[in-house]
């Protein structure tokens, strides 16, 4: 079926074509939406997406209503990814779908929950949130009569798995990220069904979603850290880019109050980083070397990237946030309690799987330890922060105050 012109936006030759290579399970094409618009809609309506509302980034929900959750972060990432895609003549719908799906596999309690779940799952293959995102959209969502998962397009799955770069080198060995522990089993299992070409980079649209995630983190973690009182605006004066922007704000708006200064800083950080990526992408895509999306995949590097100068500033911002926010004593105290919640939930449910809802116990009666552990991990990874604490109270009679 021909895709209606009204749903196809102008794109460069380096963009992904609006009609997918296909889905694992064949479906009739939509008469009103491109394949990637359809994927975006399926992601938005998924159970895993709705749960992002009550999954935290760095702080837990008890800290207040104004800190980012996984959902608000995801919305910010999707807005930036759309802007990048629109400016560089990419498929905006694919970039948006990937931005909306990139955090579906995260556990409760941010990276703390992931680290804790990975620790208890080490004997059973470990836990990786990217692999869990793939597992959710290909197996765990149960919404359709004809298949498990969301049956997303090949390009969407490829981008979900490879948005941070190739998983395998040209020699067939895992790249640096997976060298020590190997490719997660969930990815290898799906790869056996549908080849996601793990030795190449992903599309420019997937790269746009990945760097949009980076941009959003830099801005909103500064905002949340200031809001929490973990550091002050004056502490940012020597931080690359942030210090330069603060000086300009002070010169243009003498005596501006703290709240407006913070918002102005966030706006300018995002703008500077986005404009830099657009400039770098424009240079790459107008060079004449990338005449198809496959040329992008085989470029040997990510084309959606910061310039050398802004890349150094990005590292400087992260270098400031790591000790002053992610490893701040207040955050670490909460992290320790949150990690203990996840570990106790895993050990308690693994010891007695009948403590999980009946549908989660199906087929486990004679299952080996690996399968039982993975099912428990799936159950815990899908929990919101609030639900995890309530489950802890149900099983153990109490739950820590995560403050």
C-alpha positions as CSV (number, residue, x, y, z in Angstrom):
1,X,0.0,0.0,0.0
2,X,1.3,3.5,-0.9
3,X,1.9,5.7,2.1
4,X,-0.2,8.9,1.9
5,X,1.9,12.0,1.0
6,X,0.4,13.9,3.9
7,X,2.2,11.7,6.5
8,X,5.6,11.8,4.9
9,X,7.8,14.8,5.6
10,X,10.8,16.0,3.5
11,X,13.9,14.0,4.2
12,X,17.5,13.8,3.1
13,X,18.9,10.7,1.3
14,X,20.8,9.8,4.6
15,X,17.5,9.5,6.4
16,X,15.7,6.1,6.9
17,X,13.0,5.5,4.3
18,X,9.4,5.9,5.7
19,X,8.5,2.3,4.8
20,X,10.3,-0.2,7.1
21,X,12.3,-3.2,6.1
22,X,9.5,-5.1,7.9
23,X,8.3,-6.5,11.2
24,X,8.9,-9.9,12.7
25,X,5.1,-10.7,12.3
26,X,3.7,-9.4,9.0
27,X,0.8,-6.9,9.4
28,X,-1.2,-4.9,6.9
29,X,0.1,-1.4,6.4
30,X,-1.8,1.4,8.1
31,X,-3.7,3.6,5.6
32,X,-3.1,6.8,7.7
33,X,0.3,6.4,9.4
34,X,3.9,5.5,8.4
35,X,5.5,2.5,10.0
36,X,7.3,4.7,12.5
37,X,4.3,6.8,13.4
38,X,2.6,3.5,14.2
39,X,5.5,2.4,16.3
40,X,5.5,5.7,18.2
41,X,1.8,5.2,19.0
42,X,2.3,1.6,20.2
43,X,5.0,2.7,22.5
44,X,3.0,5.6,24.0
45,X,0.0,3.2,24.7
46,X,2.2,0.5,26.2
47,X,2.0,-0.4,29.9
48,X,5.8,0.0,30.3
49,X,5.6,3.6,29.0
50,X,2.9,4.6,31.5
51,X,5.0,3.2,34.4
52,X,7.7,5.7,33.6
53,X,5.6,8.2,35.4
54,X,6.5,6.7,38.8
55,X,10.1,5.7,38.0
56,X,12.7,8.1,39.2
57,X,16.0,9.4,37.7
58,X,18.3,10.3,40.6
59,X,15.8,11.3,43.3
60,X,12.9,9.3,44.5
61,X,9.3,10.4,44.4
62,X,9.3,11.4,48.1
63,X,11.7,14.3,47.3
64,X,9.0,16.4,45.7
65,X,6.7,16.9,42.7
66,X,9.2,19.0,40.6
67,X,12.1,16.6,40.1
68,X,12.3,14.6,36.9
69,X,10.9,11.2,36.6
70,X,11.6,8.7,33.8
71,X,8.5,10.0,32.0
72,X,9.3,13.7,32.2
73,X,12.9,12.9,31.1
74,X,11.6,10.9,28.2
75,X,9.3,13.7,27.1
76,X,12.3,16.1,27.2
77,X,14.5,13.7,25.2
78,X,11.8,13.2,22.6
79,X,11.4,17.0,22.1
80,X,15.1,17.4,21.6
81,X,15.3,14.3,19.2
82,X,12.5,15.7,17.1
83,X,14.2,19.1,16.9
84,X,17.5,17.4,15.7
85,X,15.7,15.2,13.2
86,X,13.7,18.1,11.8
87,X,16.7,20.3,11.4
88,X,18.8,17.6,9.7
89,X,16.0,16.2,7.4
90,X,15.8,12.9,9.2
91,X,12.7,10.8,9.9
92,X,11.2,12.7,12.8
93,X,8.8,10.0,13.7
94,X,11.4,7.3,14.0
95,X,13.6,9.6,16.1
96,X,10.6,10.3,18.3
97,X,9.7,6.6,18.7
98,X,13.2,5.7,19.7
99,X,13.4,8.6,22.2
100,X,10.1,7.5,23.8
101,X,11.2,3.9,24.0
102,X,14.8,4.3,25.2
103,X,14.1,4.1,28.9
104,X,11.4,1.4,28.9
105,X,13.7,-1.2,30.4
106,X,14.8,0.8,33.4
107,X,14.1,-0.5,36.9
108,X,12.6,1.4,39.8
109,X,15.0,3.7,41.7
110,X,17.0,4.8,38.6
111,X,20.5,3.4,38.0
112,X,20.6,2.2,41.6
113,X,17.9,-0.3,40.9
114,X,19.6,-1.5,37.8
115,X,22.9,-1.9,39.6
116,X,21.2,-3.9,42.4
117,X,19.3,-6.1,40.0
118,X,22.4,-6.7,37.9
119,X,24.3,-7.8,41.0
120,X,21.7,-10.4,42.1
121,X,21.3,-11.6,38.5
122,X,25.0,-12.1,37.9
123,X,24.7,-15.9,38.3
124,X,21.9,-15.9,35.7
125,X,23.2,-13.7,33.0
126,X,23.0,-10.3,34.7
127,X,20.7,-7.4,33.9
128,X,21.1,-4.7,31.2
129,X,18.4,-2.0,30.8
130,X,18.9,-1.8,27.0
131,X,18.4,-5.6,26.7
132,X,15.4,-5.2,29.0
133,X,13.9,-2.6,26.7
134,X,14.1,-5.0,23.8
135,X,12.6,-7.8,25.9
136,X,9.7,-5.5,26.8
137,X,8.8,-4.6,23.2
138,X,9.3,-8.0,21.8
139,X,8.0,-10.3,24.6
140,X,6.7,-8.8,27.8
141,X,4.0,-6.5,26.6
142,X,0.8,-8.5,26.0
143,X,-1.7,-6.3,24.2
144,X,-2.3,-7.9,20.8
145,X,-4.1,-11.1,19.8
146,X,-1.6,-12.2,17.3
147,X,1.8,-11.8,19.0
148,X,3.6,-10.9,22.2
149,X,5.4,-7.6,22.4
150,X,4.6,-4.6,20.2
151,X,5.9,-6.0,16.9
152,X,7.8,-2.9,16.2
153,X,9.5,-2.2,12.8
154,X,13.0,-3.4,12.2
155,X,14.5,0.1,12.2
156,X,13.0,0.8,15.6
157,X,14.3,-2.4,17.2
158,X,17.7,-1.8,15.6
159,X,17.9,1.7,17.0
160,X,16.7,0.6,20.4
161,X,19.6,-2.0,20.6
162,X,22.3,0.0,18.8
163,X,21.7,3.6,19.7
164,X,25.0,3.7,21.6
165,X,26.9,2.1,18.8
166,X,27.7,-1.4,17.4
167,X,27.6,-4.3,19.8
168,X,30.0,-6.4,17.8
169,X,33.3,-5.5,16.0
170,X,34.1,-6.5,12.5
171,X,35.9,-9.5,14.0
172,X,32.6,-10.7,15.5
173,X,33.8,-10.0,19.1
174,X,31.8,-7.9,21.5
175,X,32.7,-4.2,21.5
176,X,34.2,-2.6,24.6
177,X,30.9,-2.1,26.4
178,X,30.2,-5.8,26.3
179,X,33.7,-7.2,26.2
180,X,33.9,-8.3,29.8
181,X,30.5,-10.0,30.1
182,X,29.3,-10.6,26.5
183,X,26.2,-9.6,24.7
184,X,23.1,-9.9,26.9
185,X,21.1,-13.0,26.2
186,X,17.9,-11.2,25.4
187,X,19.6,-9.5,22.5
188,X,21.2,-12.7,21.3
189,X,17.8,-14.5,21.5
190,X,16.1,-11.9,19.3
191,X,19.1,-11.7,17.0
192,X,18.5,-15.4,16.2
193,X,15.0,-14.5,15.0
194,X,15.7,-11.3,13.1
195,X,19.2,-9.9,12.2
196,X,19.7,-6.4,13.7
197,X,23.1,-6.1,12.1
198,X,25.0,-5.8,15.4
199,X,28.4,-4.9,13.7
200,X,27.2,-1.5,12.3
201,X,26.1,1.8,13.8
202,X,22.4,2.5,14.0
203,X,20.6,5.0,11.8
204,X,21.0,8.8,12.2
205,X,17.6,8.8,13.8
206,X,18.7,6.5,16.6
207,X,21.9,8.5,17.0
208,X,19.7,11.6,17.4
209,X,17.7,10.0,20.1
210,X,20.9,8.9,21.9
211,X,22.6,12.3,21.9
212,X,19.2,13.9,22.8
213,X,19.3,11.8,25.9
214,X,22.8,13.1,26.7
215,X,21.7,16.7,26.2
216,X,18.6,16.3,28.4
217,X,20.6,14.7,31.2
218,X,23.1,17.5,31.3
219,X,20.4,20.2,31.6
220,X,17.9,18.6,33.9
221,X,20.4,17.1,36.3
222,X,21.9,20.6,36.9
223,X,18.4,21.9,37.4
224,X,17.4,19.1,39.8
225,X,20.7,19.4,41.7
226,X,20.2,23.1,42.2
227,X,16.6,22.5,43.3
228,X,17.7,20.0,45.8
229,X,20.4,22.2,47.2
230,X,23.2,19.8,46.4
231,X,25.2,22.6,44.9
232,X,24.7,26.3,44.1
233,X,24.9,28.5,41.0
234,X,28.3,29.9,42.1
235,X,29.6,26.3,42.2
236,X,29.0,26.1,38.4
237,X,31.0,29.2,37.6
238,X,34.2,27.1,36.8
239,X,32.3,24.4,35.0
240,X,32.9,24.4,31.2
241,X,30.0,25.9,29.2
242,X,27.8,26.4,32.3
243,X,30.2,29.0,33.7
244,X,30.5,30.8,30.4
245,X,26.7,30.9,30.1
246,X,26.2,32.1,33.7
247,X,28.6,35.0,33.1
248,X,26.7,36.1,30.0
249,X,23.4,35.9,31.9
250,X,24.7,38.0,34.7
251,X,26.0,40.6,32.2
252,X,22.8,40.8,30.3
253,X,20.5,40.6,33.3
254,X,22.1,42.0,36.4
255,X,20.4,41.1,39.6
256,X,18.3,38.3,38.0
257,X,16.8,36.1,40.7
258,X,18.0,32.5,41.3
259,X,14.9,30.8,39.8
260,X,15.0,32.8,36.5
261,X,18.8,32.4,36.3
262,X,18.5,28.7,36.7
263,X,15.8,28.4,34.0
264,X,17.8,30.7,31.7
265,X,20.9,28.5,32.2
266,X,19.0,25.3,31.4
267,X,17.5,26.9,28.2
268,X,20.9,28.1,27.0
269,X,22.7,24.8,27.8
270,X,20.2,22.8,25.7
271,X,20.2,25.4,22.9
272,X,24.1,25.4,22.7
273,X,24.3,21.6,22.7
274,X,21.5,21.2,20.2
275,X,23.0,23.8,17.8
276,X,26.4,22.2,18.0
277,X,25.0,18.8,17.1
278,X,23.1,20.3,14.2
279,X,26.2,22.1,12.9
280,X,28.3,18.9,13.1
281,X,25.5,16.9,11.4
282,X,25.0,19.4,8.7
283,X,28.7,19.3,7.9
284,X,28.6,15.5,7.7
285,X,25.5,15.1,5.7
286,X,26.3,17.8,3.1
287,X,29.8,16.3,2.5
288,X,28.3,14.0,-0.2
289,X,29.6,10.9,1.5
290,X,26.3,9.7,3.0
291,X,23.8,9.1,0.2
292,X,21.7,6.5,2.1
293,X,20.8,5.4,5.6
294,X,23.1,2.4,5.0
295,X,26.0,4.8,4.3
296,X,25.3,6.2,7.8
297,X,25.3,2.8,9.4
298,X,28.7,2.0,7.8
299,X,30.3,5.4,8.5
300,X,32.6,3.9,11.2
301,X,31.6,6.5,13.7
302,X,28.5,8.3,15.1
303,X,27.6,11.2,12.8
304,X,25.3,12.8,15.4
305,X,28.0,14.1,17.7
306,X,29.3,17.1,19.5
307,X,32.2,19.1,18.1
308,X,35.6,18.6,19.9
309,X,35.1,21.8,21.9
310,X,31.6,21.2,23.0
311,X,32.4,17.5,23.6
312,X,35.0,18.6,26.1
313,X,32.5,20.8,27.8
314,X,30.0,17.9,27.9
315,X,32.7,15.8,29.7
316,X,33.3,18.8,32.1
317,X,29.7,19.0,33.0
318,X,29.5,15.3,33.7
319,X,32.8,15.6,35.7
320,X,31.1,18.1,37.9
321,X,27.8,16.3,38.3
322,X,29.4,12.9,39.2
323,X,30.8,13.9,42.7
324,X,28.5,16.8,43.4
325,X,25.2,15.1,42.5
326,X,25.3,11.4,41.7
327,X,27.8,10.6,44.5
328,X,26.6,13.3,47.0
329,X,26.2,11.8,50.5
330,X,22.5,12.5,50.6
331,X,21.9,10.7,47.3
332,X,24.2,7.9,48.3
333,X,22.3,7.3,51.5
334,X,19.0,7.0,49.6
335,X,20.7,4.8,47.0
336,X,21.9,2.3,49.6
337,X,18.3,1.9,51.0
338,X,16.8,1.6,47.5
339,X,19.4,-1.0,46.5
340,X,18.5,-3.0,49.5
341,X,14.8,-2.9,48.6
342,X,15.5,-4.4,45.1
343,X,17.8,-7.1,46.5
344,X,15.4,-8.2,49.2
345,X,12.5,-8.3,46.7
346,X,14.6,-10.5,44.4
347,X,15.7,-12.9,47.0
348,X,12.2,-13.2,48.6
349,X,10.4,-13.7,45.3
350,X,13.0,-16.1,43.9
351,X,12.7,-18.2,47.1
352,X,9.0,-18.4,46.6
353,X,7.7,-17.5,43.2
354,X,4.1,-18.0,44.3
355,X,4.4,-14.6,46.0
356,X,4.2,-13.1,42.5
357,X,0.8,-12.6,40.8
358,X,-0.5,-15.8,39.2
359,X,0.2,-14.8,35.6
360,X,3.9,-14.2,36.4
361,X,4.2,-17.8,37.7
362,X,2.8,-19.5,34.6
363,X,5.2,-22.1,33.2
364,X,7.6,-21.9,36.2
365,X,6.5,-25.1,38.0
366,X,9.3,-27.2,36.5
367,X,11.5,-24.4,35.3
368,X,15.2,-24.2,36.1
369,X,16.9,-21.5,38.2
370,X,17.9,-19.4,35.2
371,X,14.3,-19.1,33.9
372,X,12.8,-18.4,37.4
373,X,15.4,-15.8,38.1
374,X,14.8,-14.0,34.8
375,X,11.0,-14.0,35.4
376,X,11.5,-12.5,38.8
377,X,13.9,-9.9,37.3
378,X,11.3,-9.0,34.7
379,X,8.7,-8.6,37.4
380,X,10.9,-6.3,39.5
381,X,12.2,-4.3,36.6
382,X,8.6,-3.4,35.6
383,X,7.8,-2.1,39.1
384,X,7.5,1.6,39.8
385,X,9.2,3.0,42.8
386,X,5.9,3.2,44.7
387,X,4.9,-0.4,43.8
388,X,8.4,-1.7,44.8
389,X,8.1,-0.1,48.2
390,X,4.6,-1.5,48.6
391,X,5.7,-5.0,47.6
392,X,8.5,-4.7,50.2
393,X,6.0,-3.8,52.9
394,X,3.7,-6.7,51.8
395,X,6.6,-9.3,51.9
396,X,8.6,-8.0,54.8
397,X,6.2,-5.8,56.9
398,X,8.0,-2.5,56.3
399,X,9.9,-0.4,53.8
400,X,12.6,2.2,54.3
401,X,11.9,5.9,54.1
402,X,13.8,6.9,50.9
403,X,14.7,10.5,51.9
